[in-house]
Amino acid sequence: MLLEFIAHACFRIQLDNELTFIIDPYDSPLFDGCFTYPKLEKEPCDFALVSHEHLDHNALHCLCDHAKRIEGDASGDGWQVKTIEADHDRYGGHRFGGKIRMHRLQADHITLLHVGDLGQRLDDTQLARIGHVDFVLLPVGQFYTLSVDDAIDLVARLRPTWTLICHYATPFTRLTMTGPRPFLQAFDQRLGSIHRWPSQVNLSDKKRRFPGDKSLRCAWMRYRYDHYVKHNNSENSITP
């Protein structure tokens, strides 16, 4: 299984059988110039997963014409998707737009969870439905999503082999979000080790590297357009 971090909360997944999924495709520019990632142009994929109906997560028109949206639980040739509903915020979804859908993808002997714009602390029923995951794709920019403490708590309860961060402030955003630094520092101090990854990785290799190891690890991936940015000492370009 190959994973590419495109930007924001958008990922591309290619299975060993070459089927491809895009999670949370975004439109751009958005929000009066506060969201300016390069626009997706007919991004190729077979299937699309959308966590919620906000334009920075549901831009299906930016995908290729044959992309098929998966809604609810579904399965196909070598893959299975389970959908778990949750709240966008800690106020029952009343602050930031209602419900979101977390997606658990199982394929190629890997289980991956994309939690969308999760804002609530998950209850035991939701956690039981999720079950074991190898990789969790986690928003860490706060405000619209989990606080750092709640995000750390979620990782401690799920105990994935790897936590991959997303949905944080970058030079392409002027939204009310923090950069990755607060979560990375908390993870390093309270849970495990921090690793820097390129924008594309083979998850099968990452899983095989630590067989039976229960340590927690966080991967800070570069995103597809990271090379557009001239890095400096800002919180968006720190090396943990």
VOGU-3710 file (C-alpha; in Angstrom, 3 decimals, decimal comma):
1> mllefiahac> 0,000/0,000/0,000  1,370/3,365/-1,088  0,289/6,563/0,669  0,717/10,120/-0,579  -0,045/13,157/1,558  -1,406/15,631/-0,986  -2,240/18,499/1,396  -4,534/19,556/4,258  -6,527/16,359/5,057  -6,275/14,932/1,526
11> friqldnelt> -4,445/11,650/0,926  -4,009/9,334/-2,044  -3,824/5,596/-1,369  -2,752/3,028/-3,945  -3,303/-0,633/-3,145  -1,057/-3,453/-4,278  -3,649/-4,278/-6,964  -3,270/-0,650/-8,198  -6,759/0,485/-7,164  -6,557/4,033/-5,850
21> fiidpydspl> -8,506/6,006/-3,248  -8,563/9,752/-2,581  -9,665/10,869/0,873  -11,066/14,382/1,438  -10,296/16,140/-1,861  -10,298/19,922/-1,496  -11,164/22,824/-3,747  -8,919/25,877/-3,923  -8,722/28,808/-3,470  -11,255/29,059/-0,643
31> fdgcftypkl> -12,366/31,247/2,258  -11,519/34,643/0,751  -7,936/33,687/0,011  -7,243/32,001/3,360  -6,806/28,589/1,716  -4,537/28,575/-1,332  -3,107/25,113/-1,911  -2,627/24,366/-5,618  -5,939/23,213/-7,031  -6,492/19,546/-7,774
41> ekepcdfalv> -7,096/19,131/-11,494  -8,957/15,929/-12,404  -6,928/14,027/-9,824  -6,887/10,364/-10,956  -8,428/7,754/-8,651  -10,896/4,883/-8,621  -12,700/5,691/-5,372  -13,284/8,759/-3,204  -13,990/9,036/0,526  -15,421/12,256/1,988
51> shehldhnal> -15,423/12,880/5,727  -17,893/15,790/5,642  -19,518/18,347/3,374  -17,106/21,277/3,616  -15,386/22,500/0,453  -11,909/21,831/1,812  -12,902/18,140/2,179  -15,587/17,248/-0,411  -14,442/18,612/-3,788  -15,383/15,605/-5,893
61> hclcdhakri> -15,459/17,822/-8,989  -11,665/18,095/-8,693  -11,283/14,336/-9,248  -11,267/12,424/-12,525  -14,637/11,735/-14,123  -14,736/8,011/-13,322  -14,030/8,384/-9,587  -16,731/6,652/-7,534  -17,708/7,992/-4,130  -17,990/5,383/-1,378
71> egdasgdgwq> -20,709/6,068/1,176  -21,229/3,958/4,276  -19,644/0,537/4,681  -18,406/-1,061/1,476  -16,017/-3,668/0,143  -14,449/-4,628/-3,141  -11,506/-6,395/-4,732  -9,082/-6,764/-1,823  -10,398/-3,886/0,280  -12,999/-3,062/2,909
81> vktieadhdr> -14,183/0,335/4,169  -15,980/0,851/7,468  -17,576/4,225/8,238  -17,878/5,518/11,818  -19,888/8,663/12,551  -18,640/11,294/14,998  -19,027/14,996/15,818  -17,082/17,823/14,184  -16,668/19,493/17,573  -17,040/18,880/21,284
91> ygghrfggki> -20,464/20,560/21,263  -22,351/17,790/19,508  -21,498/19,224/16,097  -23,364/22,488/16,724  -20,303/24,741/16,371  -18,581/23,617/13,177  -21,189/21,902/11,083  -22,607/18,709/12,506  -21,333/15,192/11,901  -18,223/13,834/10,253
101> rmhrlqadhi> -17,429/10,364/8,975  -14,276/8,533/9,973  -13,129/5,943/7,439  -11,364/2,708/8,309  -9,747/1,146/5,248  -8,482/-2,409/5,405  -6,376/-3,731/2,516  -2,984/-5,314/1,825  -2,798/-6,602/5,447  -2,938/-2,990/6,666
111> tllhvgdlgq> -5,656/-1,152/8,568  -5,707/2,628/8,177  -8,046/5,127/9,869  -8,726/8,647/8,562  -10,605/10,515/11,290  -11,624/13,541/9,203  -12,244/16,760/11,118  -12,847/14,938/14,379  -13,633/17,275/17,260  -15,098/15,038/19,961
121> rlddtqlari> -13,572/12,551/22,371  -14,639/9,145/21,094  -16,810/6,961/23,289  -16,355/3,240/23,900  -18,881/2,285/21,212  -17,037/4,285/18,548  -13,678/2,901/19,656  -15,011/-0,665/19,551  -16,280/-0,137/16,014  -12,867/1,168/14,960
131> ghvdfvllpv> -10,968/-1,699/16,552  -7,266/-2,159/15,848  -5,543/0,183/13,384  -1,964/0,215/12,118  -2,002/3,824/10,894  -4,181/6,744/11,982  -4,366/9,961/9,920  -4,936/12,625/12,551  -5,751/16,369/12,352  -3,550/18,359/14,753
141> gqfytlsvdd> -4,262/22,028/13,933  -6,739/22,359/16,843  -9,640/24,870/16,852  -11,728/23,144/14,145  -10,665/19,704/15,392  -9,329/17,986/18,511  -7,232/19,878/21,024  -3,687/18,643/21,504  -4,646/16,931/24,765  -7,630/15,193/23,169
151> aidlvarlrp> -5,559/14,155/20,138  -2,866/12,707/22,408  -5,553/10,887/24,387  -7,009/9,401/21,206  -3,628/8,048/20,109  -3,054/6,593/23,575  -6,399/4,801/23,401  -6,115/3,585/19,794  -2,417/2,701/20,051  -1,687/2,587/16,315
161> twtlichyat> 1,769/1,615/15,135  2,038/5,003/13,423  0,239/8,323/13,796  0,386/10,475/10,645  -0,484/14,136/11,174  -2,467/16,435/8,873  -4,857/19,431/8,855  -2,565/22,065/10,367  -1,395/25,551/9,425  1,044/25,865/6,520
171> pftrltmtgp> 2,142/28,770/4,303  -0,884/27,935/2,111  -3,398/28,616/4,905  -4,479/31,632/6,925  -7,153/29,795/8,881  -7,483/29,598/12,643  -5,186/26,620/13,096  -1,865/25,967/14,752  1,095/24,456/12,989  2,296/20,937/13,828
181> rpflqafdqr> 4,674/22,005/16,631  2,274/21,807/19,662  1,156/18,264/18,881  4,635/17,040/17,922  6,112/18,354/21,158  3,350/16,752/23,224  3,720/13,428/21,396  7,483/13,470/21,886  7,138/14,205/25,602  4,228/11,889/26,405
191> lgsihrwpsq> 3,905/9,069/23,890  6,822/8,210/21,637  9,174/9,231/18,853  8,813/11,679/15,941  9,883/10,822/12,401  10,059/12,930/9,229  8,719/11,218/6,100  8,591/12,223/2,434  5,216/12,938/0,837  4,965/9,377/-0,530
201> vnlsdkkrrf> 5,690/6,221/1,461  5,138/2,475/1,261  3,060/1,664/4,349  3,722/-2,041/3,995  7,443/-1,376/4,498  6,769/0,881/7,473  4,617/-1,778/9,129  7,104/-4,605/8,503  9,968/-2,623/9,973  8,692/-3,008/13,541
211> pgdkslrcaw> 7,048/-6,463/13,843  5,548/-6,985/17,295  6,914/-3,651/18,583  4,271/-1,857/20,678  6,049/1,523/20,720  4,107/4,557/19,472  5,531/6,595/16,603  4,415/9,785/14,886  5,220/10,552/11,258  5,280/14,145/10,059
221> mryrydhyvk> 4,978/13,733/6,291  5,891/16,326/3,760  2,927/17,222/1,589  2,855/17,235/-2,209  3,444/20,996/-2,468  5,940/21,283/0,376  8,761/21,958/-2,088  6,965/25,139/-3,216  7,746/26,714/0,142  11,051/28,311/1,086
231> hnnsensitp> 11,576/26,931/4,582  12,850/28,905/7,503  12,628/28,585/11,273  8,836/28,914/11,472  6,770/26,356/13,347  5,733/24,867/10,004  9,271/23,879/9,065  10,755/22,625/12,335  12,719/19,393/12,390  11,574/17,452/15,474
//
